[in-house]
Amino acid sequence: MSNIDKILALTDEIEIIEAVGTSIWDKKQTSNDITLLTDGERTFVYIDVFEAAMNEGGFNHFFSSESGNFAQEIKAAYTAIKAPKSALLVEKALGLFPKNSYVDHLDKRNNLLAKMDDKIFSGWEDLDEIFFNEEQTEDIVDLIVAYIRTHKNEFN
């Protein structure tokens, strides 16, 4: 029985996610190059990075940290696990950047953030509220586990 089969045999979805996360973390320890991960593993990591940033301080924290470098990939990851509401929230947050000025480089983005109007930050706060309320209608844990089951060959 492969490692992923053992993990998917667990009955608790949180245990599955934690075990997959540990497996990916162990794999990533050999190299910091995220491109060495499979598409499925990267999808998992992007969602994990986003959820952690949101829990730290919402979209403002997300965009002002390195996590914000992966906004496009995170949107694609939510789409991949069939979480369109979450993908749309990321898209709306990106759309609040003036004239689509979002950049995936932290220092350049922080320079933009320092010059942005308070209305944008207020818009992100509104999206934070939707994210934390709407999250209940998209069971991200269930969707990630279903994604892992469907793409288990991508989780070594």
C-alpha positions as CSV (number, residue, x, y, z in Angstrom):
1,M,0.0,0.0,0.0
2,S,1.4,3.4,-1.0
3,N,1.8,6.3,1.4
4,I,-1.0,8.2,-0.1
5,D,-3.3,5.1,0.0
6,K,-2.5,4.8,3.8
7,I,-3.3,8.5,4.2
8,L,-6.6,8.3,2.3
9,A,-7.5,5.3,4.5
10,L,-7.8,7.6,7.5
11,T,-11.3,8.4,8.4
12,D,-11.0,12.0,9.6
13,E,-10.6,14.6,6.8
14,I,-8.5,16.9,9.0
15,E,-6.1,14.0,9.6
16,I,-5.9,13.4,5.9
17,I,-5.1,17.0,5.2
18,E,-2.5,17.1,8.0
19,A,-0.8,13.9,6.8
20,V,-0.7,15.2,3.2
21,G,0.7,18.5,4.4
22,T,3.4,16.7,6.4
23,S,4.2,14.5,3.4
24,I,4.6,17.6,1.1
25,W,6.5,19.5,3.8
26,D,9.0,16.6,4.1
27,K,9.4,16.5,0.3
28,K,9.8,20.3,0.2
29,Q,12.6,20.1,2.8
30,T,14.9,18.6,0.2
31,S,14.5,21.7,-1.9
32,N,12.8,25.1,-1.7
33,D,11.9,24.9,-5.4
34,I,8.1,24.6,-5.5
35,T,8.3,23.6,-9.1
36,L,9.7,20.2,-8.0
37,L,6.2,19.5,-6.5
38,T,3.5,18.0,-8.6
39,D,0.6,20.1,-9.8
40,G,-1.6,18.5,-7.2
41,E,0.9,19.1,-4.4
42,R,1.3,22.8,-5.5
43,T,-2.5,23.2,-5.5
44,F,-2.6,21.9,-1.9
45,V,0.2,24.2,-0.9
46,Y,-1.3,27.3,-2.5
47,I,-4.6,26.8,-0.7
48,D,-2.8,26.2,2.6
49,V,-0.7,29.4,2.1
50,F,-3.8,31.4,1.4
51,E,-5.8,30.1,4.2
52,A,-3.0,30.7,6.7
53,A,-2.5,34.3,5.4
54,M,-6.2,35.0,5.6
55,N,-6.3,33.7,9.2
56,E,-3.4,36.0,10.0
57,G,-5.1,39.2,8.8
58,G,-7.3,38.9,5.8
59,F,-6.6,40.2,2.3
60,N,-4.5,43.1,3.6
61,H,-2.1,40.7,5.3
62,F,-2.2,38.4,2.3
63,F,-1.2,41.1,-0.2
64,S,1.4,42.7,2.1
65,S,3.2,39.3,2.7
66,E,5.0,36.9,0.4
67,S,1.8,34.9,0.2
68,G,0.4,37.5,-2.1
69,N,3.1,36.7,-4.7
70,F,0.9,33.6,-5.5
71,A,-2.5,35.2,-5.9
72,Q,-3.0,34.0,-9.5
73,E,-1.9,30.5,-8.6
74,I,-4.2,30.5,-5.5
75,K,-7.1,31.5,-7.6
76,A,-6.3,28.7,-10.0
77,A,-6.0,26.3,-7.1
78,Y,-9.5,27.1,-5.8
79,T,-10.8,26.6,-9.3
80,A,-9.0,23.2,-9.5
81,I,-10.6,21.9,-6.3
82,K,-14.0,23.2,-7.5
83,A,-14.3,26.1,-5.0
84,P,-15.6,28.8,-7.4
85,K,-16.8,31.2,-4.7
86,S,-13.3,31.3,-3.1
87,A,-11.7,31.7,-6.5
88,L,-14.0,34.6,-7.2
89,L,-13.2,36.3,-4.0
90,V,-9.5,36.2,-4.8
91,E,-10.3,37.6,-8.3
92,K,-12.4,40.4,-6.7
93,A,-9.5,41.2,-4.3
94,L,-7.1,41.4,-7.2
95,G,-9.5,43.5,-9.1
96,L,-9.4,46.2,-6.4
97,F,-5.8,47.0,-7.3
98,P,-5.9,50.3,-9.3
99,K,-5.9,49.7,-13.0
100,N,-5.0,46.1,-12.5
101,S,-1.6,47.1,-11.0
102,Y,-1.2,43.9,-9.0
103,V,2.4,42.6,-9.2
104,D,3.7,39.3,-7.9
105,H,6.8,40.9,-6.4
106,L,6.5,41.7,-2.7
107,D,8.6,44.9,-2.6
108,K,6.9,46.4,-5.7
109,R,3.5,45.4,-4.3
110,N,4.2,46.9,-0.9
111,N,5.2,50.2,-2.7
112,L,1.8,50.1,-4.4
113,L,0.0,49.3,-1.1
114,A,1.6,52.4,0.5
115,K,0.1,54.6,-2.2
116,M,-3.4,53.0,-2.4
117,D,-6.6,54.6,-1.4
118,D,-8.3,53.6,1.9
119,K,-11.3,52.5,-0.2
120,I,-9.3,49.6,-1.5
121,F,-8.4,48.4,2.0
122,S,-12.1,48.8,3.0
123,G,-13.1,46.7,0.0
124,W,-10.7,44.0,1.1
125,E,-12.2,44.1,4.6
126,D,-15.6,43.6,3.0
127,L,-14.2,40.6,1.1
128,D,-12.7,39.3,4.3
129,E,-16.2,39.2,5.9
130,I,-17.5,37.4,2.8
131,F,-14.6,34.9,2.9
132,F,-15.1,34.0,6.5
133,N,-18.9,33.8,6.2
134,E,-19.1,32.2,2.7
135,E,-16.4,29.7,3.6
136,Q,-19.0,27.7,5.3
137,T,-20.9,27.2,2.0
138,E,-17.8,25.8,0.3
139,D,-16.5,23.1,2.5
140,I,-12.8,23.6,1.6
141,V,-11.7,20.6,3.7
142,D,-14.1,18.3,1.9
143,L,-13.2,19.8,-1.5
144,I,-9.4,19.4,-0.9
145,V,-9.8,15.8,0.3
146,A,-12.0,15.0,-2.8
147,Y,-9.3,16.6,-5.0
148,I,-6.6,14.5,-3.3
149,R,-8.7,11.4,-3.8
150,T,-9.3,12.2,-7.5
151,H,-5.6,13.2,-8.1
152,K,-3.9,10.8,-5.7
153,N,-1.3,9.9,-8.3
154,E,0.0,13.5,-7.9
155,F,0.6,13.0,-4.1
156,N,3.7,10.9,-3.8
